[in-house]
């Protein structure tokens, strides 16, 4: 399917056009996953921002966000003639005033172009500690044999989500998603790139241990009560994905049984009628 001018149609083209009555994206957190982006999401929430983190793709599953992000990543990775730009991103980010984490960070250049007045935060982490964190999250999840079996059966959530994770790693490794050396190089290259295109006056280099002070000063916000959030540490991500497997297994089996039951009833009725009883 193509548009009249010959460009490929996207699934997101059918999504409603944003009303533009809500505030636009005001903060772009462009540090990679596993650099404190979950904690930053919680911190920004306390400061009055609504952030689009990876978890929002699940929260908006009913609005096809998983499908849209897979489409966005695939079109960019494959360097298709048409890719996601401001119009498509605005549909995904309507109602949000900040972005954090992948898959948004894959579109750093597009986001900077779409929201030129947004303030930019670069969450940082030691590269070697980051690699260990990636091993404990992305790579641990993708190492589970049953996860891939479920991905083949669950074509609406786990399937596309697994493809999203693999595409994200492919972006950061120049097409070598399981190469840790390439991943480390991709990490360093990303940070170098962001620093080269964002004016220092509009960029906050941030480590989670920096706490509220630098963040609130940069965003011109009062410091809230309580310590700076420390979320999604250790095995939290892998643990949540582990428990997602039985939940989605029940869903997939229930859907399959929902199809098989009427078929079985119909076959039983045919057999009954043919038996002459």
C-alpha positions as CSV (number, residue, x, y, z in Angstrom):
1,X,0.0,0.0,0.0
2,X,1.3,3.4,-1.0
3,X,0.2,7.0,-0.8
4,X,-0.8,8.7,-4.0
5,X,2.6,10.3,-4.4
6,X,4.3,6.9,-4.3
7,X,5.7,6.8,-0.7
8,X,5.0,3.8,1.5
9,X,2.0,4.0,3.8
10,X,2.7,3.4,7.5
11,X,0.4,1.8,10.0
12,X,0.6,4.9,12.1
13,X,-0.9,6.9,9.3
14,X,-4.3,5.6,10.5
15,X,-3.7,7.0,14.0
16,X,-5.5,10.2,14.9
17,X,-3.8,13.5,14.3
18,X,-2.7,15.2,17.6
19,X,-5.0,18.0,18.7
20,X,-2.0,20.1,19.9
21,X,-4.1,21.3,22.8
22,X,-1.6,19.7,25.3
23,X,1.9,21.0,26.1
24,X,4.6,19.8,23.7
25,X,7.7,17.8,24.7
26,X,9.8,20.0,26.8
27,X,12.6,17.7,28.0
28,X,14.6,15.3,25.9
29,X,16.5,12.7,28.0
30,X,18.9,11.3,25.4
31,X,21.1,9.0,27.5
32,X,20.9,5.3,26.5
33,X,19.0,2.7,28.4
34,X,20.5,1.5,31.7
35,X,22.0,4.9,32.5
36,X,19.4,5.9,35.1
37,X,16.5,6.6,32.6
38,X,13.9,4.9,34.8
39,X,15.0,6.9,37.8
40,X,14.9,10.0,35.7
41,X,11.4,9.2,34.6
42,X,10.3,9.0,38.2
43,X,12.2,12.2,39.0
44,X,10.6,14.1,36.1
45,X,7.2,12.9,37.3
46,X,7.8,14.5,40.7
47,X,8.7,17.7,38.8
48,X,5.5,17.7,36.9
49,X,6.5,16.1,33.6
50,X,5.0,13.1,31.9
51,X,7.7,11.0,30.3
52,X,7.6,8.5,27.5
53,X,9.8,5.6,28.7
54,X,9.9,2.1,27.2
55,X,7.2,1.1,29.7
56,X,4.8,3.4,27.9
57,X,4.9,1.3,24.8
58,X,3.2,-1.4,27.0
59,X,0.9,1.0,28.6
60,X,-0.2,2.1,25.2
61,X,-0.4,-1.4,23.8
62,X,-4.1,-1.0,23.0
63,X,-3.2,2.0,20.9
64,X,-0.8,0.0,18.8
65,X,2.3,1.7,20.1
66,X,4.3,-1.6,20.0
67,X,3.5,-1.9,16.3
68,X,4.3,1.7,15.6
69,X,7.7,1.6,17.4
70,X,8.6,-1.5,15.5
71,X,7.6,0.2,12.3
72,X,9.6,3.3,13.2
73,X,12.8,1.3,14.1
74,X,12.6,-1.0,11.1
75,X,12.1,1.8,8.6
76,X,15.1,3.7,10.0
77,X,17.4,0.7,10.3
78,X,16.6,-0.5,6.8
79,X,17.0,3.1,5.6
80,X,13.7,3.0,3.8
81,X,12.7,6.0,1.6
82,X,10.1,7.0,4.1
83,X,11.0,7.2,7.8
84,X,9.3,8.5,11.0
85,X,9.6,12.2,11.4
86,X,7.9,15.0,13.3
87,X,4.4,14.1,12.2
88,X,4.7,10.4,13.3
89,X,6.5,11.2,16.5
90,X,3.9,13.7,17.5
91,X,1.3,11.0,17.3
92,X,3.2,8.7,19.5
93,X,4.1,11.4,22.0
94,X,0.9,13.3,22.3
95,X,0.2,14.1,25.9
96,X,3.8,13.6,27.0
97,X,6.1,16.4,28.0
98,X,9.4,14.5,28.2
99,X,11.0,11.5,26.6
100,X,13.4,9.0,28.2
101,X,15.0,5.7,27.3
102,X,14.8,3.6,24.2
103,X,13.1,3.4,21.7
104,X,12.8,7.2,21.8
105,X,16.6,7.7,22.2
106,X,17.1,6.0,18.8
107,X,15.4,9.0,17.3
108,X,17.5,11.6,19.0
109,X,18.2,13.6,15.9
110,X,14.6,13.5,14.8
111,X,13.4,14.6,18.3
112,X,15.9,17.5,18.4
113,X,14.6,18.6,15.1
114,X,10.9,18.2,16.1
115,X,11.3,19.9,19.5
116,X,14.1,22.5,19.1
117,X,13.1,24.4,22.2
118,X,13.3,21.3,24.5
119,X,16.0,21.1,27.1
120,X,18.3,18.1,26.8
121,X,19.5,15.9,29.5
122,X,22.3,13.3,29.0
123,X,22.1,10.6,31.6
124,X,25.6,9.2,32.1
125,X,27.2,6.0,33.3
126,X,30.7,4.4,33.3
127,X,30.8,2.4,30.0
128,X,32.0,-0.9,31.7
129,X,29.3,-0.7,34.4
130,X,26.8,0.0,31.6
131,X,27.9,-3.1,29.7
132,X,27.4,-5.2,32.8
133,X,24.0,-3.7,33.3
134,X,23.1,-4.5,29.7
135,X,24.2,-8.1,30.2
136,X,21.9,-8.3,33.2
137,X,18.9,-6.9,31.3
138,X,18.7,-6.9,27.5
139,X,21.0,-9.9,27.0
140,X,19.6,-11.9,29.9
141,X,16.1,-11.5,28.5
142,X,17.2,-12.4,25.0
143,X,19.1,-15.5,26.2
144,X,15.9,-17.2,27.5
145,X,14.9,-20.0,25.1
146,X,11.3,-19.9,26.2
147,X,11.2,-16.2,25.6
148,X,11.8,-16.8,21.9
149,X,9.3,-19.6,21.8
150,X,6.7,-17.3,23.3
151,X,7.7,-14.5,20.9
152,X,6.9,-16.8,17.9
153,X,3.5,-17.5,19.4
154,X,2.7,-14.0,20.8
155,X,2.7,-12.0,17.6
156,X,1.0,-8.9,19.1
157,X,3.2,-8.2,22.1
158,X,6.3,-10.4,22.9
159,X,7.0,-11.0,19.2
160,X,7.3,-7.3,18.1
161,X,8.8,-6.3,21.4
162,X,11.6,-8.9,20.9
163,X,12.2,-7.5,17.5
164,X,12.3,-4.0,19.0
165,X,15.0,-5.0,21.5
166,X,17.1,-6.6,18.8
167,X,16.7,-3.6,16.5
168,X,17.8,-1.3,19.4
169,X,20.9,-3.3,19.9
170,X,21.5,-3.4,16.2
171,X,21.5,0.4,16.1
172,X,24.0,0.7,18.9
173,X,26.3,-1.9,17.4
174,X,26.2,-1.1,13.7
175,X,24.3,-4.3,13.0
176,X,26.2,-6.6,15.4
177,X,23.7,-6.9,18.2
178,X,25.5,-9.5,20.3
179,X,29.0,-8.0,19.9
180,X,29.9,-6.4,23.3
181,X,32.9,-4.6,21.8
182,X,30.7,-3.0,19.2
183,X,28.1,-2.1,21.8
184,X,30.7,-0.3,23.9
185,X,31.8,1.6,20.9
186,X,28.3,2.5,20.0
187,X,27.7,3.8,23.6
188,X,30.7,6.1,23.3
189,X,29.7,7.2,19.8
190,X,26.2,8.1,20.8
191,X,27.4,10.4,23.6
192,X,30.0,12.0,21.4
193,X,27.3,12.7,18.8
194,X,24.8,14.2,21.2
195,X,27.5,16.5,22.7
196,X,28.5,17.6,19.2
197,X,25.0,18.7,18.1
198,X,23.5,20.1,21.4
199,X,24.7,23.5,22.6
200,X,26.4,23.2,26.0
201,X,24.0,25.9,27.3
202,X,21.1,23.6,26.6
203,X,22.6,20.3,27.8
204,X,22.8,18.9,31.3
205,X,25.3,16.1,31.8
206,X,23.8,14.0,34.6
207,X,24.6,11.1,36.8
208,X,22.0,9.7,39.2
209,X,24.3,10.4,42.2
210,X,24.1,14.1,41.3
211,X,20.7,14.2,42.9
212,X,18.0,16.9,42.7
213,X,20.2,20.0,42.7
214,X,21.6,20.2,39.2
215,X,18.4,18.8,37.6
216,X,16.1,21.2,39.3
217,X,18.4,24.1,38.6
218,X,18.6,23.2,34.9
219,X,14.8,22.9,34.6
220,X,14.1,25.9,36.9
221,X,12.1,23.8,39.3
222,X,11.9,23.8,43.1
223,X,13.6,20.8,44.8
224,X,11.0,18.3,45.9
225,X,10.9,16.6,49.2
226,X,12.6,13.2,49.6
227,X,15.7,11.7,48.0
228,X,16.3,11.5,44.3
229,X,14.7,8.2,42.9
230,X,16.7,5.1,42.5
231,X,14.6,2.9,40.3
232,X,15.1,-0.2,38.2
233,X,18.3,-1.3,39.8
234,X,20.0,-4.7,39.7
235,X,17.8,-7.5,38.3
236,X,14.6,-5.5,38.4
237,X,14.2,-5.4,34.6
238,X,15.0,-9.1,34.0
239,X,12.7,-10.1,36.9
240,X,9.7,-8.1,35.5
241,X,10.3,-9.7,32.1
242,X,10.5,-13.2,33.6
243,X,7.1,-12.8,35.3
244,X,5.7,-11.4,32.0
245,X,6.2,-14.8,30.4
246,X,3.6,-16.8,32.3
247,X,1.1,-13.9,31.9
248,X,1.5,-13.7,28.2
249,X,1.5,-17.6,28.0
250,X,-1.9,-17.6,29.6
251,X,-3.1,-15.0,27.2
252,X,-1.8,-16.9,24.1
253,X,-3.2,-20.2,25.3
254,X,-6.5,-18.6,26.2
255,X,-6.7,-17.0,22.7
256,X,-5.9,-20.4,21.1
257,X,-8.5,-22.2,23.2
258,X,-11.0,-19.6,22.4
259,X,-10.5,-20.5,18.7
260,X,-10.3,-24.3,19.3
261,X,-13.4,-24.6,21.5
262,X,-15.9,-23.6,18.8
263,X,-14.0,-25.7,16.2
264,X,-14.2,-28.7,18.5
265,X,-17.9,-28.1,19.1
266,X,-18.5,-27.9,15.4
267,X,-16.6,-31.1,14.7
268,X,-18.4,-32.9,17.5
269,X,-21.8,-31.7,16.0
270,X,-20.7,-33.0,12.6
271,X,-19.7,-36.3,14.1
272,X,-22.9,-36.6,16.1
273,X,-25.0,-35.8,13.0
274,X,-23.0,-38.3,10.9
275,X,-23.4,-41.1,13.5
276,X,-27.1,-41.1,13.1
277,X,-27.8,-40.5,16.7
